[in-house]
Amino acid sequence: MPNTTDKDTVKFLNYELLSRLNEKCVKEGRNRSLYLEEMPIDPKNVYPVVQTLLHNDKEIRTGIMINEDDDVAWLDLTFKEFADLPSVPRSRLANEEDDDDNRD
């Protein structure tokens, strides 16, 4: 089983990647896919992965925060799709948040 969590990084999707992976979920008949046109999301944002669950022997159920209200949407991704998601070090996110707080 692949390592689905890394406490030092945050995986994320931009809208283009989210849309492409969602289309694959729909086409392949996976259990979790999205109605993107009905969701409160902004195509200019980036969407962090906030939770993962091993769904079956070939997919990871992936929770993605879709807005500032902490709403989570779920996609079933293959292990490879999940592993290929871009990521950023958590320390970098914390530093950027600290920098924003110090600008006032």
C-alpha positions as CSV (number, residue, x, y, z in Angstrom):
1,M,0.0,0.0,0.0
2,P,1.4,3.4,-0.9
3,N,2.1,6.1,1.7
4,T,-1.0,8.3,1.4
5,T,0.1,11.0,3.9
6,D,3.2,13.1,4.3
7,K,3.0,15.4,7.3
8,D,5.6,17.7,5.9
9,T,3.8,18.5,2.6
10,V,0.4,19.6,1.4
11,K,-0.9,18.2,-1.9
12,F,-3.1,20.4,-4.0
13,L,-4.9,20.8,-7.3
14,N,-5.5,23.8,-9.5
15,Y,-8.8,24.0,-11.3
16,E,-7.4,22.5,-14.6
17,L,-6.1,19.5,-12.8
18,L,-9.2,19.1,-10.7
19,S,-11.4,19.3,-13.8
20,R,-9.2,16.7,-15.7
21,L,-9.2,14.2,-12.9
22,N,-12.9,14.7,-12.3
23,E,-13.6,13.9,-16.0
24,K,-11.6,10.7,-15.6
25,C,-13.6,9.7,-12.5
26,V,-16.8,10.2,-14.3
27,K,-15.6,8.4,-17.5
28,E,-14.3,5.4,-15.5
29,G,-17.4,5.2,-13.2
30,R,-15.7,5.8,-9.9
31,N,-17.8,6.2,-6.8
32,R,-16.8,9.8,-6.1
33,S,-16.8,12.6,-8.7
34,L,-18.0,16.2,-8.8
35,Y,-20.6,18.3,-10.5
36,L,-18.1,21.2,-10.9
37,E,-20.6,23.5,-12.6
38,E,-22.8,23.4,-9.5
39,M,-20.0,23.8,-6.9
40,P,-19.0,27.1,-5.2
41,I,-15.5,27.1,-6.5
42,D,-13.4,29.7,-8.2
43,P,-11.3,28.5,-11.2
44,K,-8.5,30.9,-10.2
45,N,-7.9,29.2,-6.8
46,V,-5.8,26.3,-5.7
47,Y,-7.5,23.5,-3.8
48,P,-5.6,21.6,-1.0
49,V,-6.0,18.0,-0.2
50,V,-7.2,17.9,3.4
51,Q,-8.1,14.3,4.0
52,T,-7.5,10.9,2.4
53,L,-9.0,7.4,2.9
54,L,-7.9,4.2,1.4
55,H,-11.1,3.4,-0.6
56,N,-10.4,0.0,-2.1
57,D,-7.4,-1.9,-3.4
58,K,-6.8,0.6,-6.3
59,E,-8.1,4.0,-5.2
60,I,-7.7,6.7,-2.6
61,R,-10.7,8.7,-1.6
62,T,-9.3,12.2,-1.6
63,G,-10.9,15.1,0.3
64,I,-10.3,18.5,-1.3
65,M,-11.1,21.9,0.3
66,I,-13.1,23.8,-2.3
67,N,-13.7,27.2,-0.6
68,E,-13.0,29.4,2.4
69,D,-16.0,27.9,4.2
70,D,-14.0,24.7,4.7
71,D,-16.4,22.7,2.4
72,V,-14.8,19.4,1.3
73,A,-15.5,17.6,-2.0
74,W,-14.4,14.0,-2.6
75,L,-12.7,12.4,-5.6
76,D,-11.6,8.8,-6.0
77,L,-8.1,8.9,-7.4
78,T,-5.8,6.0,-8.4
79,F,-2.7,5.6,-6.4
80,K,-0.7,7.0,-9.3
81,E,-2.9,10.0,-9.8
82,F,-2.7,10.8,-6.1
83,A,1.1,10.3,-6.0
84,D,1.4,12.6,-9.0
85,L,-0.4,15.5,-7.4
86,P,1.8,18.6,-6.9
87,S,2.7,19.4,-3.3
88,V,4.3,22.2,-1.3
89,P,6.1,22.0,2.0
90,R,4.0,22.9,5.0
91,S,6.8,25.0,6.4
92,R,6.5,27.2,3.3
93,L,2.8,27.7,3.8
94,A,3.3,28.6,7.5
95,N,6.0,31.2,6.6
96,E,3.8,32.8,4.0
97,E,0.9,33.1,6.5
98,D,3.3,34.6,9.0
99,D,4.5,37.1,6.4
100,D,1.0,38.1,5.7
101,D,0.3,38.6,9.4
102,N,3.4,40.9,9.7
103,R,2.5,43.2,6.8
104,D,-0.1,45.2,8.8
